[in-house]
Amino acid sequence: MSGSARPTGARGVYSISVAAELTGVGIQTLRLYEARGLVTPERTEGGTRRYSADDLDRVRRITDLVDAGLNIAGVAMVLDLEATNARLRTANRTQRQRLRARTSDDEQAPDAAPRRRR
């Protein structure tokens, strides 16, 4: 590994006890978050939970929301809205890139008709 001892991404590498230590959340709380569908760690063939760096970031986000006064149902709603917002932003960005490419192609075409302004 390079200068960081923390793996990145979605690969599950942390046991539940290490995840609890790194996030400051109790093991039972991590199990509760999993039971409520807030976090989904990978499982080994033997059924051992393996948390990824992304999972740890999500647990920290959950902790922030709980500390702000939200209950578990509220946390689930916020996380769902954040995920929807991220998907929409990605789709919007992709659509803008396609429009720019199309506009660029239209402007480069020699027989392009002049655009009318509304």
MODELLER restraints for C-alpha pairs under 7 A, 6 or more apart:
rsr = mdl.restraints
at = mdl.atoms
rsr.add(forms.Gaussian(group=physical.xy_distance, feature=features.Distance(at['CA:7:A'], at['CA:53:A']), mean=6.35, stdev=0.5))
rsr.add(forms.Gaussian(group=physical.xy_distance, feature=features.Distance(at['CA:8:A'], at['CA:53:A']), mean=5.39, stdev=0.5))
rsr.add(forms.Gaussian(group=physical.xy_distance, feature=features.Distance(at['CA:9:A'], at['CA:52:A']), mean=6.68, stdev=0.5))
rsr.add(forms.Gaussian(group=physical.xy_distance, feature=features.Distance(at['CA:9:A'], at['CA:53:A']), mean=5.73, stdev=0.5))
rsr.add(forms.Gaussian(group=physical.xy_distance, feature=features.Distance(at['CA:9:A'], at['CA:54:A']), mean=5.67, stdev=0.5))
rsr.add(forms.Gaussian(group=physical.xy_distance, feature=features.Distance(at['CA:10:A'], at['CA:52:A']), mean=5.20, stdev=0.5))
rsr.add(forms.Gaussian(group=physical.xy_distance, feature=features.Distance(at['CA:10:A'], at['CA:53:A']), mean=6.41, stdev=0.5))
rsr.add(forms.Gaussian(group=physical.xy_distance, feature=features.Distance(at['CA:10:A'], at['CA:54:A']), mean=5.54, stdev=0.5))
rsr.add(forms.Gaussian(group=physical.xy_distance, feature=features.Distance(at['CA:11:A'], at['CA:52:A']), mean=5.11, stdev=0.5))
rsr.add(forms.Gaussian(group=physical.xy_distance, feature=features.Distance(at['CA:12:A'], at['CA:41:A']), mean=6.82, stdev=0.5))
rsr.add(forms.Gaussian(group=physical.xy_distance, feature=features.Distance(at['CA:12:A'], at['CA:42:A']), mean=5.75, stdev=0.5))
rsr.add(forms.Gaussian(group=physical.xy_distance, feature=features.Distance(at['CA:12:A'], at['CA:50:A']), mean=4.60, stdev=0.5))
rsr.add(forms.Gaussian(group=physical.xy_distance, feature=features.Distance(at['CA:12:A'], at['CA:51:A']), mean=4.52, stdev=0.5))
rsr.add(forms.Gaussian(group=physical.xy_distance, feature=features.Distance(at['CA:12:A'], at['CA:52:A']), mean=3.94, stdev=0.5))
rsr.add(forms.Gaussian(group=physical.xy_distance, feature=features.Distance(at['CA:13:A'], at['CA:50:A']), mean=5.36, stdev=0.5))
rsr.add(forms.Gaussian(group=physical.xy_distance, feature=features.Distance(at['CA:13:A'], at['CA:51:A']), mean=5.78, stdev=0.5))
rsr.add(forms.Gaussian(group=physical.xy_distance, feature=features.Distance(at['CA:13:A'], at['CA:52:A']), mean=5.68, stdev=0.5))
rsr.add(forms.Gaussian(group=physical.xy_distance, feature=features.Distance(at['CA:14:A'], at['CA:50:A']), mean=5.10, stdev=0.5))
rsr.add(forms.Gaussian(group=physical.xy_distance, feature=features.Distance(at['CA:14:A'], at['CA:51:A']), mean=4.79, stdev=0.5))
rsr.add(forms.Gaussian(group=physical.xy_distance, feature=features.Distance(at['CA:14:A'], at['CA:52:A']), mean=6.33, stdev=0.5))
rsr.add(forms.Gaussian(group=physical.xy_distance, feature=features.Distance(at['CA:15:A'], at['CA:49:A']), mean=6.07, stdev=0.5))
rsr.add(forms.Gaussian(group=physical.xy_distance, feature=features.Distance(at['CA:15:A'], at['CA:50:A']), mean=5.06, stdev=0.5))
rsr.add(forms.Gaussian(group=physical.xy_distance, feature=features.Distance(at['CA:15:A'], at['CA:51:A']), mean=6.30, stdev=0.5))
rsr.add(forms.Gaussian(group=physical.xy_distance, feature=features.Distance(at['CA:16:A'], at['CA:27:A']), mean=6.52, stdev=0.5))
rsr.add(forms.Gaussian(group=physical.xy_distance, feature=features.Distance(at['CA:16:A'], at['CA:49:A']), mean=6.18, stdev=0.5))
rsr.add(forms.Gaussian(group=physical.xy_distance, feature=features.Distance(at['CA:16:A'], at['CA:50:A']), mean=6.73, stdev=0.5))
rsr.add(forms.Gaussian(group=physical.xy_distance, feature=features.Distance(at['CA:16:A'], at['CA:51:A']), mean=6.93, stdev=0.5))
rsr.add(forms.Gaussian(group=physical.xy_distance, feature=features.Distance(at['CA:17:A'], at['CA:27:A']), mean=6.48, stdev=0.5))
rsr.add(forms.Gaussian(group=physical.xy_distance, feature=features.Distance(at['CA:19:A'], at['CA:51:A']), mean=6.58, stdev=0.5))
rsr.add(forms.Gaussian(group=physical.xy_distance, feature=features.Distance(at['CA:19:A'], at['CA:56:A']), mean=6.71, stdev=0.5))
rsr.add(forms.Gaussian(group=physical.xy_distance, feature=features.Distance(at['CA:20:A'], at['CA:26:A']), mean=5.43, stdev=0.5))
rsr.add(forms.Gaussian(group=physical.xy_distance, feature=features.Distance(at['CA:20:A'], at['CA:27:A']), mean=5.66, stdev=0.5))
rsr.add(forms.Gaussian(group=physical.xy_distance, feature=features.Distance(at['CA:23:A'], at['CA:56:A']), mean=6.59, stdev=0.5))
rsr.add(forms.Gaussian(group=physical.xy_distance, feature=features.Distance(at['CA:23:A'], at['CA:60:A']), mean=6.25, stdev=0.5))
rsr.add(forms.Gaussian(group=physical.xy_distance, feature=features.Distance(at['CA:33:A'], at['CA:39:A']), mean=5.91, stdev=0.5))
rsr.add(forms.Gaussian(group=physical.xy_distance, feature=features.Distance(at['CA:34:A'], at['CA:40:A']), mean=5.77, stdev=0.5))
rsr.add(forms.Gaussian(group=physical.xy_distance, feature=features.Distance(at['CA:38:A'], at['CA:76:A']), mean=6.39, stdev=0.5))
rsr.add(forms.Gaussian(group=physical.xy_distance, feature=features.Distance(at['CA:39:A'], at['CA:55:A']), mean=6.53, stdev=0.5))
rsr.add(forms.Gaussian(group=physical.xy_distance, feature=features.Distance(at['CA:41:A'], at['CA:49:A']), mean=5.84, stdev=0.5))
rsr.add(forms.Gaussian(group=physical.xy_distance, feature=features.Distance(at['CA:41:A'], at['CA:50:A']), mean=5.51, stdev=0.5))
rsr.add(forms.Gaussian(group=physical.xy_distance, feature=features.Distance(at['CA:41:A'], at['CA:51:A']), mean=4.87, stdev=0.5))
rsr.add(forms.Gaussian(group=physical.xy_distance, feature=features.Distance(at['CA:41:A'], at['CA:55:A']), mean=6.79, stdev=0.5))
rsr.add(forms.Gaussian(group=physical.xy_distance, feature=features.Distance(at['CA:42:A'], at['CA:49:A']), mean=5.79, stdev=0.5))
rsr.add(forms.Gaussian(group=physical.xy_distance, feature=features.Distance(at['CA:42:A'], at['CA:50:A']), mean=5.05, stdev=0.5))
rsr.add(forms.Gaussian(group=physical.xy_distance, feature=features.Distance(at['CA:42:A'], at['CA:51:A']), mean=6.39, stdev=0.5))
rsr.add(forms.Gaussian(group=physical.xy_distance, feature=features.Distance(at['CA:43:A'], at['CA:49:A']), mean=4.71, stdev=0.5))
rsr.add(forms.Gaussian(group=physical.xy_distance, feature=features.Distance(at['CA:43:A'], at['CA:50:A']), mean=5.81, stdev=0.5))
rsr.add(forms.Gaussian(group=physical.xy_distance, feature=features.Distance(at['CA:62:A'], at['CA:75:A']), mean=6.52, stdev=0.5))
rsr.add(forms.Gaussian(group=physical.xy_distance, feature=features.Distance(at['CA:65:A'], at['CA:75:A']), mean=6.26, stdev=0.5))
rsr.add(forms.Gaussian(group=physical.xy_distance, feature=features.Distance(at['CA:106:A'], at['CA:112:A']), mean=6.26, stdev=0.5))
